[in-house]
Amino acid sequence: MELPAVSLKAIILVHWLLTVWGSMNYLFPASYAWGNFSILAVGIWAVVQRDSLDAIMMFLTGLLLTVLTDIIHVSVFYPSNDYLTDVKRFSIGMAIFSLLLTPASCYFVYQMYRERGGEYTFNIGLIRAGQDRSTYEPIDQQDASPQWPDPSKAAPHPY
């Protein structure tokens, strides 16, 4: 069963709205808002540069990291039952909903990464895992003639 395609703009808009609602009551520290909004800025970069694998990969990695940071924020800063007002319940509920929605967003962003030409494996480092190295050309073995004269050969006399 094929899932319908979801727009990257829609993913960013939904997570932006949930982050705004989740941080509107100053229940979480500023790191919650900074972390989520900075990842959404990387998502905007992925929207602007449609052909960039780096942008979509960084957005996907950031979304995966926000899962961890959001779990920490919700678990550490969840108030006791005596201090829960309706606004705090709403704010925490939106933060938890954003957290629950993030894995689905990661799946859709990963599909976009594949559509842009990304590999099944994540690219870390200079040489990709599974890359065909037969096209590798070392730069220290050049076929062209050297640009400078060989110092071991004597220079011809000008006269």
N, C-alpha and C positions, 0 to 999 in steps of 0.2 A: 504494500500500500504506500503510495507516494503522498507525502505531506505537501500541502500547498506552499508555494514560495512566499516568504515574508520579506517585506522591504526593510533594508537597513535603517532607513529613516524612521520607520514605524517602531523598530526596536529601540532606537535611541530616544524617540519621543516618549514611549511608555516608561522606559527606565528613568528618564529625566523627571517625568511627572511623579513617579513613585518615590524618587529620591527627594524631590522638593517636599512632598507630603511627609516622608519619613523623617526629614530633618527640620520640620517647621516648628517644633515645640522645644527646641534646645535640650532634648532628652539625651541625645547622643553628642559626643564631643565633635569638634570641628573636623577631626580626621575622617569621620563618616562622610560628611558632605564633600570634603576635598578629595577623598579617594574616589568616590563615585562620580563626581563631576569631572575630574581629570580624565577618567577612563571614557566618559561620554565625549570629551573633547577629542580624544584619540579616535572615537567612533565617527565624529564629524570629519576628521582627516580621512578616514576610510571612505566616507561618502564623497568627498571632494575629489580624491584621487582614486578613481574607479579601477585603474589598472595596477595599483600598488599592492603587491603581496605583503610588504612590510606593514603597511597601515592596517590591513585586515587582520594580520597575524598578531600585531601588538594589541589590537582591540580585543581579539579572542583571548589572549593571554591575560589582559587586564580584567576581562569579565570573570575568568577563572579565579584570579586573585581576589576579586571583590567578594566571591562566595566565601572565601576564608575570612576576610576582614569583616564582612557583614555578620557572619556567625559569631565572631569574637565580640563585635560591638553589641549585638543583641543580647548575648549571654552575659556579658560583664555589666552592661548598663541598664539591664531590665530592672525597673523599680519594684519595690515591694508592693503588695496589694493595697496597703493603706494609702499610698501616694498615687494611685492610678486614677486619673481623671479621664473623662471621655476624650479629650483632645490627645492625651498621652496614649490612650488605647488606640485611637485612630492612627497616630504617628507610628507607633510600634507595629500595628497591623499592616500599614503600607510598607514599612521596612521589611517585615517578614514576607509579605507578598512579593516584593521585589526580589528577595532572596530565593523564594521558591520558583520565580519565573526565570531567573538567571540561567539555570541549566538548559531550559528550552531555547533561550536566546543564544546560548553557546552552540547548541546544535545547529541553529539556523545560520549563525555567523560562520561556523565551520563549513557548511554547505556552500556559502558564498566564497569562502576561501578556496574550496575545490573548484568552483566555477571560474575563478580568476586564474586558475592554473597551478594552484598549490598542490603539493604532494600529500600522500596519506600520512607520511611521517613529518614531524615538525623539524624545521631547519634551524639547527643551532650550530654556530661556528661557520667556518669558511667553506667546508666541504659538506654537502648534504648527505645524509644517510641514504644509501641506495643509489647515489649518483653514478652515472656511467663515466668511468675515469679514462676511457679510451680516447676521449677528445682532449684530454689534458695535455698541454704543451708547456714544458718547463721554460722559464724565461732565461735561464743561464746558457742554453744551447740555441744560439741563433744561427740561421742559415745565411743571413745577409752578410755582406762584407762589413768589417768593423768601420766605425765612424772615424776613429783615430788611427794613425800609423802605429805599427808594431814597434815598440822600443828596442826589441832585440835586433832588428834589422838596421843596418847603417843607412843613414840618409844619403841620397845622391848629392854629389858635389854640384854647386850651382854653376861652375865653370867648366 
